[in-house]
Amino acid sequence: MFLVEYLLQLSDKMPPADPVKLCEILNPHNKPGRLTVIVCMGSEKLSEKFPALVLAVRNTGHIVTWFSDPMHGNTIKATSGLKTQRFDAILMSSAILTPLSIP
């Protein structure tokens, strides 16, 4: 049985040092499966901010599961006044993450 004990939500406003500190606090013994990081930022910020966050965590050796929420941060207000998401922005978020290869 797989149990995630902690979920950490990252936004584009977070500097790379912050998730590292939070990983140390939430998973001090670096147990695999203990920490899932949810990336919540729009497609515009994802390609700009996400790689630095991943590298900061990887460079410290923390074991985390990365999860992206492409619906988050891609919200716009339609002419009707309702909040919605543009499908192309959601696809863009997925396309940015799919080939992402960070050494």
C-alpha positions in Angstrom: 0.0 0.0 0.0 1.3 3.4 -1.0 0.7 6.2 1.4 1.7 9.8 0.8 2.3 11.4 4.1 3.0 15.0 3.1 1.9 17.1 0.1 3.8 20.3 -0.6 2.3 22.9 -3.1 4.8 25.1 -5.0 4.0 28.2 -6.8 6.0 30.5 -9.1 6.5 33.0 -6.3 8.6 30.5 -4.3 12.4 30.9 -4.5 14.3 27.6 -5.0 15.7 27.6 -1.5 12.2 27.4 0.1 11.2 23.9 -1.2 14.6 22.6 -0.1 14.0 23.9 3.5 10.5 22.4 3.5 11.8 19.0 2.3 14.3 19.0 5.2 11.5 19.8 7.7 8.8 17.5 6.3 11.1 14.5 5.4 14.2 14.8 7.5 15.2 11.1 7.0 14.6 11.4 3.2 12.2 8.4 3.0 11.0 7.6 -0.5 7.3 8.2 -1.0 7.0 10.4 2.1 6.7 13.7 0.2 4.8 14.7 -3.0 5.4 18.1 -4.5 2.5 19.6 -6.4 3.5 22.3 -8.9 0.8 24.9 -9.3 1.7 27.6 -11.8 0.4 28.6 -15.2 2.1 27.6 -18.4 3.7 31.0 -18.8 5.6 30.6 -15.5 6.1 26.9 -15.6 9.0 26.8 -18.2 10.6 29.8 -16.5 10.4 28.8 -12.8 9.9 25.0 -12.5 13.4 23.9 -13.6 15.2 25.9 -10.9 12.8 24.4 -8.2 13.5 20.9 -9.4 17.3 21.4 -9.6 17.4 22.9 -6.1 15.6 19.9 -4.7 17.6 17.3 -6.7 21.0 18.9 -5.9 20.3 18.3 -2.2 19.5 14.6 -2.8 15.9 14.9 -1.5 13.6 12.1 -2.8 10.2 13.6 -3.8 7.4 12.7 -6.2 6.6 15.5 -8.6 3.0 16.2 -9.6 1.7 18.9 -11.8 -1.7 20.5 -11.8 -2.1 22.0 -15.3 -5.5 23.4 -14.4 -4.0 25.6 -11.7 -2.7 29.0 -12.8 -4.3 28.8 -16.2 -7.5 30.4 -15.1 -9.1 33.2 -17.1 -12.4 35.0 -16.8 -14.7 34.4 -19.7 -16.9 37.2 -21.2 -19.8 35.7 -19.3 -17.9 36.4 -16.0 -17.3 32.7 -15.3 -13.8 31.5 -14.5 -12.5 28.9 -16.9 -9.3 27.5 -18.4 -8.1 27.8 -22.0 -7.5 24.3 -23.3 -4.4 25.4 -25.2 -2.8 26.6 -22.0 -3.5 23.3 -20.2 -1.9 21.5 -23.1 1.0 23.8 -23.1 1.6 23.0 -19.4 1.6 19.3 -20.2 3.9 19.8 -23.2 6.4 21.8 -21.1 6.7 19.0 -18.5 6.6 16.0 -20.8 10.1 16.5 -22.4 11.6 18.2 -19.3 14.9 16.5 -18.7 17.0 18.1 -16.0 20.4 16.6 -15.3 
